[in-house]
Amino acid sequence: MPEKLKVEARLAALFEHLGLERAHFGVQNSAELDPIIAAQPERFSSLALIGLNRLQAEVVAPVADRLILMYGDGGAGVEAMATNQPALPEAESHCFKDYTVLTWSDVAADRGAEIVPRWRDFLDRAEARAPASLINTDKTEGEVAGITYRLQGNGPALVLLPMLLSPSQWEPIIERLAERYCVISLGGRHLGGVGFIDGRGTDPGYLRGVRMHVDEIGIQPGQTVLDVGCGPGSLDRWLARYTKGTNPITSVDINGYFLREAAAIAKAEGVGDIITFGPGNAEDLPFDDASFDVVMSHTVMEECNAEKMLAEMIRVAKPGGKVAVMVRAVDMRSLWNLPVSAAIKDKVEAPVPSVGEGGCADASLYTRFGQSGLIDLKLFPTTMTVNDPDGYTWKYYEPYLFSMLDKQEIAEWHAAKRQAIADKSILLARWLHCAVGTKPA
């Protein structure tokens, strides 16, 4: 199947293979299902957005009478709900009290005891109104059109699309959902956080920034490399090719789902023998002191205790080795090069507060390196740029903007986007902070 095939076409192929005319769906955000909601709302027995951090009422309105929204009382989901919930009076909702939903929140693990009874009650009522299909396959797992699936339980179909960066994904609650439903867990490189990170990791505009950072490290042939917080391994596969396979790469992450996908994709791309993937916490790395020539990380320090992470990276670096970190710059405005009004630009280009408690996503990275004891410092900002409005990165960020705009502003946005595409000036740029240092010999 063509690599550039849209996600909705891949999902359609999977649904046909499984005989799914109608199903219940569980997602964190609806973006991957939006085209299907618009074209085939009858395919939804119900839709649950759980741990949402964005929402556009106009998009989910066709299924509002079978929609449940679960969100935290902190994080971007609060604003999205405040803006859009009044336009969805038929939808049910539940707020997790004293809980901030961030991109990497482990919501099913943290609040499964709240999610399951409410969701099962909602599913049972929705099933009584519009029964979902029963699966017509004896297989418990497989792959169709680049999307993997795994079946657990029996009964009406409940399809779970991958969450974004959640370490446990849906696993903590699947067994209880499978008591009444056939739970179909989807995966692969085209969905969820894997699809976003892999799409970003192959975008030329993002790789320009990464290449600038890596070139400042100055990796030499034969040096050992540790990547802290590798995700689905997108940059590790790029690095293996960029260094012509001359550097053994060890890649760790706390997200087991990402690690499984990373190993499969690396093997498929022929670099599985160069990269070793394994579990590892950035705040407590599972390696001896002075183990690696290069210790690097890209857009991970935002999500954990930055002080502990940097100390661990320095600890496992060899004397004379390099330590390198890149973080998102939430202290700098982005650029959306569309001819929209100043009022819209002010909203959409404002910094996105995407940083956890104790994390680092601003120019304090430079101070941290300056006070770390590392020498020969190289400190600089760079940018990631996106020119493809149909790419994963653009489609990830744009729905977040829509949750801040009203209907008239969204219409203006779409008109401006069409104009920018027509005159080939369309561009998204976001800042990143970079730091490289050497551990004293």
N, C-alpha and C positions, 0 to 999 in steps of 0.2 A: 504494500500500500504506500502511496507517495508520502514522503517525509513531511511535506508542507500541508497535508490534509488538515482541515480545520477540526477542532476538538469535537464539535457537534456531529460531524460526519463519522468520526471514530466511534462516538457513543451510539450513533444510529446503527452502525454495523454490529456493535456488541449487543444492543437490544434485539436486533433481528436474530442474531445467533442464539440468544437465550429465549426467544419467544416472548419478549416483554412488550406487550401492547400498552400496559399501564403498570405503574409501580409507585410505591412510597419512596421518597428521596430524603436523604439527610446530607447536609453540606454545612460548611462553615460560612461561606459566602456563595452567592448564586451565580457568579460570573460565567462559569463554564456551562451552566444550564440556561442562561438567559435566552439564547437563540431558540432553544427548544420550548421554553415557556411561551415565547412570542408566537411560534409557528404551530405548536402542538400542546396547548394547555391541557387537553383531554388525556394526555399521557400521564398526568400527575394525579394519583389517588390522594397524595398529600405531599407537602414540602416542609421540612424543618430546617431552619437556619440556627445553628447552635454555636454559641461563642462568636457571633457575628461581630465584625468591626466595620462593616459598610452595608448600606441598604439603600435601594432606590425604589420608592413606592410604585412608580409608573411601570417598572419592569416586572415586579412580582404581582401586580394587580390582577392579571388573568387567573391566578391561583389563590387569591387572597382568602377565599372562603374555605380553603383547606391548607392554611399556612400557620405555622407556629414559629415564633421568634424568641430565642433565648439569648440573653446578653448580660454583661456585667454592669455594675453600677459605677465602674471606672473604665477609662479607655475610650477609644474612638467609637465604640458601639453606642455609647450614651448619646453622643451628638447625632449619630445616624438615626437612632430611634426617636429622639425628640423631634427631628426634622420630618421624618417619614411616617411614623406610626399614626398620626391623625388622618392620613389619607388611606389607611388600611383598617377601617373599623371592624371588618369581619375577622381579621387575623387574631389569633391568640398570642399571648406573650408571657414570658416569665423572666424576672430579673434576678440574677445571682447577687445577693447582698454581700457587701464587703469583698468584692472580687473585681479586679481590674483585668480586662481582656486585652492582651497584647498579641502580636502576630505569633509569638512562640508559646503562648499560654497552653498548658496541658489540661484543657477544660474537662475532657471526659474523665481523666484521672482525678482531678481536683473536685469536681462537682457531679460525678456520676450518680451519687445517691439522690440528688435532686432531679437530674435529667431523666433517669429511667422511668420512674412512676408517672411523671407528667407526660413524657413522650409516648409511653405505652397506652395510657388512657386516650391520648389524642389519636394515636394510630388506630386503636380499636373503633373509635367513633368514625374516623375517616373511612376505614375499611367497610363499615356497615353501609356507608353512603355510596361508595364507589370502589368495589373490590379490585384489588391488584391482581396481576397475572400470577400464575403458578409456573415455575421454571420447567422447561422441557428438555433438560439435560441430566445425564447421570454423573457427569464430571463434577468434581468439587473445586477444581481450579483450572485455569487456562488463560489464553491470550487471544484477543481479537483486535485487529487494526491497531496494534501497539498498546492496547490497554489490557492489563492483567486483571483477572477476577478470581475471587475466592468465595465459595459458598459455605455457609454454616446455618444449620437448622432447616426446618421445613415450614411450608405455609406460604402466605402471600409475600410477594417480592418487596424487600426493603433494600434500596441501593444506597450505599454510602460512598460518596466521593471523598478523596483524601483532603484532610485539613491542610493548612499552610505549613507552619513549622512545629506543630504540636509533637512532642517526642513520642507519646503513647498513641497518637491518632485516636481511633475509636475503640481500640482493643479492650480497655477496662470495662466497657458496657456491652460488647457484642454478645457475649454468652447469654446475658439476660434478655437481650432483644431477640436472640435466636430461639428462645423458648416458645415464641408465638409466630415468628416470621422467618422466612428464608433470607438471611442477611447476605448481601452481595457486596463484598468489600472490593473496591476498585483501586488500581495502582498503575505504575508504569511511568515513563518519562514525560508523558504528555499531560498529566493532571496534577493539580494541587501545587504544593510547594516545590516538588521536583520539577514540574513543568515551568514554573516561574523562574526558579534559580537556574535551571538548565537553559531556559530561553535567554535570561540575562547573561549567563556565562558564555553564550555563543554570539552575543550581540557585538559587532565590531566596535561600537562606541563605548561599551563597557570594558571590553578587552584592551582598548587603548589606555585607559586609566590603570588597569591591572598591570599591563606590560610596563608602563612607566615605573610603577612600584617595584616590580620584579627586577627590572633592569638596574634600579638603584641598589638592590640587594647584591647583585653581582655573583650569582650562583656559578660555581666552577664545576666542571665535569667531575663526576665521582663523589661529590659532596652529598651527604645524606640530608633529606628535607623532611621536616614534620609540618603538616598542615593541621592547625587546631580549629576544630569546628568546620569540617569539610562539607557538611550537607550531603547532597547527592554526588559529590565529586566532580562537579563541572570544571572548576579551575584546576583540579589535579590532573584531569585528562588533558586539558590545554597545556599545563606545565610539562607533562610527560612528552608531549609532541614538541613544545617550544625548546626544550633542552635536549631534543633528539634522543630521549630514552637513556641519557647518561647518568641520571641521578635517581637512586632509590627513594621513593616517596612513601612515607607513612602518614596516613590520614585518619584522624579520630573525630568522633562526634558522639553526643549523648543520645542522638535520635536513631534508634534501631531501624526504623522504617527507612530513613535516608540511607543508612549503611547498606541495607539489603539492595536497594535500588542502585546505589553507587557501584557496588561490586558487579551487578548484572550488566550495567551500562558499560563499565570499563572493559569487561570481558568481551562484550559485543563489539567494542571499538578497537580491540586488539592491544590494549595497554594494561590489561589485568595483571600481567607479570611484573610490571614496573611499580604499581601502586598496591600497598597493603592497607586495607580498611579495617578499622576496629573501634570498639567502644572507648570513650575517653571523655572525662569531664575537664573543661578548660581550667577550672579552679583547683583541680587536683589530678594532674596528668599522671598516667600510669607508666612512667618511665624513670630510670635512674638519672641522677645528676649527670650533666655533661654528655648527653647521648647523641645529639644531632649537631651538624654543621650549620644548618639553617632552620630556624623555627619561625613560622609565619602564620598569619591569620587574616582573613578578609571578612568584614562585616559580621563579626561575632561578638566583639567586646561590648557592643551595645546591650547584649542580652544577659550578661552575667556580671559578677563583681570584677570590675576592671583592675583593681589593685591586686587581687589574688591571681587573676589570669596573667597579668604581666610578670608578676614574681615567678609564677610557674614556668612561663616561657623562657625567662632568663635562667632559671634553675636547670632546665633540661638542655640548654644550649652549651656547646663546648666552649672553653676559653678560646677567644679569637673568632668565635662563631657569630652569625648574624641573627638578630631578632627584628621582625618586621610586622607591622600591624596597619591595616586599613579599616577605617570606620566611616559610617554614614555621617554627614554633617548636618545635624538638625539645627545648628545655629546659623545656617546660611540659606537664603532663599533659592528656590529652584527657578528654572526658566521653562515656560510653555510658550513656544513661539507660534502662537495663533493670534490673529487679529481680533481679539475680544476687548471688551471695555476695561477701563482701569479698575472698576469695582470687582469684576470677575478675576482679573489678574491678582488683585490684592488678596482674594480668597485662596486661589489655587496655587499661588507661588509662595505662600507662607510656609515656614518650616513645619514639618510633620513631627509631632512629639513622639517618636518611636524609639524609646530607650527605657530599659528596665531600671529598677532600683539598684544603684551602685554601678550601673553601666556607664560606658563612655561613648558619646556620639557627637563630640564637639571638639573645639580647639584645645581643650584640656589634655588631649592626647599628647600634644607637644610638651606640655609641662610634665606630664607623667614620665615621658622618656627622658626629659632633662634632669629629673630628680632620681632616675632609676639606677644610676651608676654605669649605664651604657656609654660608650664613647663613639667618636666619629659619627655623630648624629646627622641624619638627613631628614628634614621635616618639611612637608609641603602639602598643599591641597591639590586635588585634581578633580576631574569631572567624569561622570558617565553620561553618554549622550544616546538618545534613541530617536531614530528617524522613521521607524516602521510602526504605523498606527494599528497594524494587524498583528504585531508581535506580542509575545507573552508579557514583556515588561510594560508596554503601554497599556495593555488590557488589564494589568494588575493595578496600576495606579489610577487609571481614569475613573473607575467606579467609585473610588474613595472621594474624588472631587465632586462627583454628581450628588453624593450625600450632603454636600454643603451648598449646592446651588438649587434655586427654585426652577419651576418649569420653564419660565421665560428665559432664564439664564442658560439652561441646558439647551434650549433651542438655538440660542445665539452661539453657544459653544459648537454645536454640530455644524452650523452654517460656516463658522470660522474654520473648523477643521477641514471641511470640504474645500474651502478656498486655499488653505495652506497646502493641502495635498495637490490641488490643481497647479499651484505655482511652485511646487517642489521645495517649499521652505519649512515644512513641518519639522519640529524639533522639540524634544524634551531633554533638558540637562539638569543633573542633580550633582551637588558637590560631595566630595569625599575627602577626609583627612588621612594623610599617610605619614608613617614614621619608620625609619630604619636605624638600627644602632648595632654596635659591635660589643660583645662581652669581653671585658679586659682579659688579657692572657694571664 
